[in-house]
Amino acid sequence: MRYETVQNLKDEDFKRCTGVQRNTFEQMLAIMEAGLRNFGRPTTLKRADQLLMTLMYWREYRTEFHIGLTYGVSESTVCRTIQKVEMC
């Protein structure tokens, strides 16, 4: 599930899907964008998708393997992304 899919949901459906309210998600995203630098190769996933991936990991207890299949990235990319988001 990409951010483009959930951004158009009603507020209560957005919370049901992500586990946080829309304004909380936006605040988390702003902090994350301020804390992460852009260097090297561009990332495959946008920042919003990285945050959504981490929330999916926390909320649904899905394995990194299954999340990687959902987003089309490797398990190690999921692991690094979650660690990077958690450090912000």
C-alpha positions, 0 to 999 in steps of 0.5 A, spaced: 500 500 500 503 506 497 501 513 500 498 515 494 492 510 495 491 512 503 492 519 502 485 520 499 481 516 504 477 520 509 480 521 516 477 516 520 479 511 514 486 514 514 486 512 522 484 505 521 489 504 516 495 507 518 494 507 526 495 515 526 491 521 525 492 524 518 495 531 522 500 526 526 502 523 520 504 529 517 507 532 523 511 525 523 513 526 515 515 533 517 520 531 522 522 525 518 524 530 512 528 535 516 532 529 520 534 525 513 539 528 508 539 526 501 545 524 498 548 518 494 543 515 490 535 517 490 531 512 494 526 507 491 521 509 496 518 516 497 519 519 504 511 518 505 512 511 503 518 510 508 514 512 513 507 508 511 512 502 511 514 503 518 507 504 521 505 498 517 511 494 520 509 497 527 502 496 527 501 489 523 507 486 525 508 484 518 515 481 516 520 485 513 519 479 507 512 481 506 513 488 506 518 488 501 514 484 497 508 489 497 513 495 496 517 491 491 524 492 495 528 487 498 528 485 505 534 488 507 532 495 504 525 494 508 530 493 514 534 499 513 528 503 511 525 502 518 531 503 522 532 510 518 525 512 520 526 510 527 532 514 528 529 520 526 
